[in-house]
Amino acid sequence: MAYLLIFVILLHLLTLAMLFIATMEKSWWEWGGLENSDLWYNCRFDNSTGIWLCASSKETEWLQAVQVLMVLSVVFSSVSFLVFLGQLFTMSKGGLFYFTGLCQVFAGLTVFSASLIYTLHHKEILQDSRELLSGRFGYCFILAWVCVPLLLCSGVIYIHLRKKE
């Protein structure tokens, strides 16, 4: 039982870290490593100064939807971790972690929705950026997709997990 508890906590912390990185890091769309775009900024690497020059992304409705859903997923996952820790110490023996599991499932569904919207509408989101054909999805976009099954699985594990003493 102790191994399962450690596994669940580590899985939760891993997915939470991946969500933070996917939401805050600057690589949802890349153009050859010298220019990229994320949910908040469009950045270009200046070879002469060796620094990244960033400007705010144009606020489209699709981009705002992706931003809101990614922030919501971080909030849901954070709340579920705090609730899990609270339930771990206060819940009676034999209790189930329903609320924690539902929060994780909601986090997974919001990341799924955000990733799906970005996949289907990246042309509208990046409309004023460079040529889209020369670019590709970045690692933060891939991290968001990887989080989806991990969050859904951890949510199901939490729902079936019973507190034992």
N, C-alpha and C positions, 0 to 999 in steps of 0.2 A: 504493500500500500504506500509506503514511503517513496518508492521509486516512481509510482504513478503520480503522486503529488509533485515530486520534483520535476518530472517530465511535463506535467500540465503547466506548472509555473514557468519553466524554461520556454515552452512553446508560446505561452502568452507573452512573455517578455521579448522573445524573438519577433513575433508578429507585430508587437507594439513598436519596436525599434524600426522594423521594416516600414511600417506605416509612417512614422515620423520622417524617415529618409525619403520615402516616395512623395510625401507632401511638401517637404521643405527644400529638397535638393534641386539643382537646376539642370535636369536632363530628361525631360519628357519627349523632346524632339531634338535631333542632332543633325548638323550639317558638317560632316567631315572633321569633327573635333575642334574646329575653330569658331563655331557659332552654335548656340543651342537655345532652346526655349523650354520654360517650365510653366507651372501654373501661375507664377507671379511676375516673371521677368523674361525678356529676350536679351541674351548676352552674346557678346562677340569678343574674341581674344585679340588684343592689340599686340602684334609682334614687336613693334618698336619700343613699347613701354613694358611689355611682359605682364600686363594685368588684364582682367576681364572688365569690359565696359558693358554695363547693364542698363536697360530702360524698362519701364513698366510695360507689361503686356497690354494690348488693346482689350478692353473689357467687352467681351461679347456675352450674350446670354448663355451660350453653351459653356464657355470658360467659367463663368460664375457658377453654373450648376456643378461642374467638376470640382471647383474650389470648395464649394459648400459641402458636397458629398464627401470629399477627402477629409476635411476638417471634422465633419460629423463622425466619420469612421474612427478617427483618432480619439474623439471624445467618448464614443461608445466603448471602445476598447479600454481606454483609461478608467472609465467609470466601472466597467466590469471587473477590472483587476482590483480596484480599491474595494468594491463590494465583495469580491471573492475573499480578499484578506480579512475583511470584517466578518463575513459569514464563517470563515474558518475558525475564528476564535469565539464567536457568539452563538452559532447555530447549535441546536441540540443534536444528539447522536441520531444518525439515520436520516437526517435532513438532506434534501436535494438542492443543488445549486441552480435552480431554474432561472432566476433573474440574471445571474452571471452568464449563463449559457445563452439566454435570449439577447443580451447586450452584444455578445460576441457574434451571434448570427446576424444581428442588425448591422454590426460593423462590417461583416463580410458582404452583406447585401449592398451596403452603401459604397464600398470599394468596387464591387462588381458593377454597379450602376455608373459610377464615375469613370471607370476604365472603359466600359462599353460606350458611353457618350463620347469620350475622347477618341476611341477607335473609329466610331462612325462619323464624327463631326470634326476631325482634326483639320480638315481643309477650311472650314468656317472659322475655327479657333485661330488658325495661323494664317488668316487671309492676307494680312499686310506684311508677312514675313517673306523670306527668300523663296526661291523655287522649291516646291515641296517634293518634286521628283528626285532631287539630288539629296534629300534628307531621309532619315529613318527614325523609328521610335527609339528613345533612349532607355537607359537602365532603370530609371525611376518608374517609367511606364511598365516595364517588365516586372519590377518589384511589386507594383500595385496588383498586377495580375497574379503573381505568386502568392500574395497575401490572401486572395479570395478563398482558395480551398483550405489554406491553413486556418483562417478564421472560422470558416464553416465547420471544419472538423473539430477545432477546439471548442466551439459552441456546443456541438453534439456531445463531446466528451463531458463538458460541464453539466449538461442536462442529465446525463446518465450517472454522473459521479455522486456517490453518497458519502456523507461524513461518517467516518468510523473513529472510534477512540481506542 
